[in-house]
Amino acid sequence: MFRRKRKMSDFSAEIEAHMKLESEHLHEQGLSEQEARAASRRAFGNVMQAEERFYESSGWVWWDQLCQDVRFGLRMLAKNPGFTSIAVLTLALGIGANTTIFSVIEAVLLRPLSYNNADQLVSVASTWDRNGVTTPYSSSPPDFFDWRDQNRSFSSMFAYHMSARALTGRGDAKRLHIVVTTAGMFSTLQAYPIIGREFVAAENRKGADHLAVLSYGFWQAEFGGLRDAIGKTIELDSEPYTIIGVMPHDFRFPVQGSDIYVPIGFDDKVMTQRGAHYLRVLGRLKPEVSVAQANEDLRAIMSELRRLYPDKDGKWGLQGELWSRVLVGDVRPALLVLLGAVGLVALIACANVSNLLLARATARQRELAMRRALGAGRLRLVRQVLTEGLLLAIFAGAASLLLAHWALLAIVRFGPKDIPRLASVGLDTTVLVFSLGVSVASALLLALLPALRSSGTSVSGLLRMSGSSSLNAGRARSALLVTEVAISMTLLAGAGLLVRSFVGLRSLSPGFDPKDVLTLDVSVPDAHYKNSLALESYWDQALAKLRTLPGVTSVDAVTPLPLSGDDFSSSFRIESRNIPDKDEPSAELRWATPNCFQTLGIRLRQGRTFTDADRLGGLRVLLISETAARMFFPKGDAIGQKLHFGASGGYERNEGEIVGIVGDVRHFGLDAPIAPTFYVPLSQAGMDNATFVVRAQGSPAALGQSARKLIQEIDRDALVGEPLLFETLLANSLGQRRFYMLLLGAFAVLALVLTAVGLYGVISYSVAQRTQEIGIRVAMGAGRWQILSMVLNNGLRLALVGAAAGQVMALMLNRALKGLLVGVSTTDPSTLLVTATVLLMVAIVACYAPAWHATRMDPSVALRFE
Amino acid sequence: MSTQEARERLELLQGTLDLLILRTLIFGSQHGQGIARAIQQSSDEELLVEHGALYPALQRLEERGWISAKWGTSSNNRKARFYSLTAAGRKQLVKETTKWKRFATAIGRILGHEAEG
């Protein structure tokens, strides 16, 4: 664009030189000096025209005009600070909402995982088909080995599971996040220790497996980053592990990171454990191999395995999916819905500002007509309007960054912790580019109608200031407003559905009473306790100690704790029935102390609960949940049945007699289905982990730290978790839902407010325009009520049309919410009705002020109004 | 009336003027007034170049890189902007000259035939 930087003055100097040379030449030829000057001018022609042509050809015109437009635009904005600040604020809210949600999407969905060629990493999972729904599951070691060795699609593959272990022997036990993995982790993730070495396949064997590769953070914290850490030992659950390496500082696996990586120690019987599903598998695709191709490969392998091992693998499927997708599986649709919502909010903001510009354009019609008359081209006028829109959007864009910054701080602070990488959200370059893009798009959008109008005006019509064109403007503004109302309606209805779903979930009973109950998770190192008897006495001792705390009414223990995110399931066999191995049903398994059911308020439905007599050596007993009783013993003959359970793989089997039926517990959260559950007495199982549930009067939260101390006094190496109120766990289980609901709700309210402001603006403006008409009506004897209803009618007609269109839009668009709703249909009529009512009420309020103003008009003033 | 004539002449001369300027500069660098004079003289005053039209043409040629310009001093000690032919300009001159000659011959043939018939 900047072709040449020759200045106008240089060109003028050249022409002046030409004149002098020419007149001197003519003078030499004998003309008088004066004649010579006149002749040279004649010969040259029009100097000004030459200069103009030079200027126009120089490529600087557009720049000069842009500068003019910008200067003029800035002057216009500065002259109307009210208009400018409302427009900028409106746009900033719209753009800021977009920037915020996009930042979240960028951090959670778009930013590639921090591994080399992360798009080659595929999560490979056993799948379980039930009722046509395919659920990915953990995998068993023999299956993993077969997949790894038989596939032709992956360059490497590894299996791992997560574990929490206690760091012992270094003061109070600390809870560590451990990845227990096969050696393939390093080559698959293409990440290797910065000092020391990685472990090798031969070390994935019981006896050779007590090795540890440290994360960089753990190395820094525990060994001050000293190289001589290599070769030292650390104790995990009181067992020694030799440190062999340290990973790079930017290495995190899984995504949220962990403290230590240790080899899985497979024993000799590993190949018999085909039913033991506890491993997660990740593979790296060979270059040029797609996920679909890999899946074909995997399916063929699995159908062969099903044929070879019908009893163990018969019902399992196999599926690979991009790991980056798996990580955000349930978050993705929700975030995309939110992105759609903020897009709609931005549209409303643009419509509002567009409306303001249209109103102002009408006021500026004479000016525009004058400019046209003086020779400004249509394009020039359009450009002026666009420049003004762009200026507004740029100011708004800058302001929106501040808004987004605050919003993101709040999201990181108060948002759910289980959305991966949400904490890493920030305004980085990608986000800034997006934000700029949204700003420019908004500018074009909001300037579109005003620009079309400014270019379409005829000079003569405008100078005469005929009424017809302002009528057109009115129509354009009404159309914008109807759109705004419709969009608001859609957003409000969507938010309403989420609220209904959430309230519905909140009102569900979890099946227990979480009020005034403190939970405290405790694990003891196996190495300290020779046998089940020793463990039994440990739990007895701990329970007795906790009962001495002030205000405590009862203390019990259960594992896995409902809502903790942990669970344990097992297949089982009913002794009285003859069912082949592979058709064994499965159920959730929990271990609990006798009084646990009273403490947690889980109802006994039939039979008895555990008693203190149900100990090691006593009759092996079981309780089952109502759902389990209904599912497995539909004839109501549950009590007295004997069950054999325990995973059919390498785990030892257990047995027990059903002595009672208890109420259902929503273990996986209020929004998850109820699973059939069995309870086993904690003391009969030799558990090394359980969660204490402490019911106390007053504030149980205050007991937390003293409870921890008491437990640590018994065994210093016991791993004591953070004391948590059961109510907090319950609230957290709906954390993501609350997050989406609040965000969508906030956007809907924002949309509603913007629409109300828009409605107010349009009605006020139309009242101002109809001042004379209203004056005449009043003078002719129209009452206040008539004027009021006339103006209100005007606004409400728009609102009604918008609401009707919004109902249709809501029915179509809110289908996207399907996955986020529980117990509410996306077309829930009562939600739509309530939404429409709220919207119309807000519309009445927005129209009332200008309508009231109209009734106060003094006809004598109104009639003279021009 | 007169402006219409001038406009017609300009349009007619559009390509030709460029060629004439390039041709003039083959004898060495020259300023605008010099070029105008040279064209007039070498055409035996047949062609009347409006001096004002010369400068946009110079401008155009300079943009295309066929001529380059530099301020210098004229023979009678006046500051003037001197134009000279670039290598590209030289090539262009050859091309344009050939084209113009073919064009002139062709037109000449047609007009010749018509004159005969």
Interface residues (C-beta under 8 A of the other chain):
Chain A: R3 R4 F11 A13 E14 I15 A17 H18 K20 L21 E22 E24 H25 S40 A43 F44 G45 N46 V47 Q49 A50 R53 F54 S57
Chain B: A6 H31 G32 Q33 G34 A36 R37 E50 H51 G52 A53 Y55 P56 Q59 R60 E62 E63 S74 N76 R78 K79 A80 R81
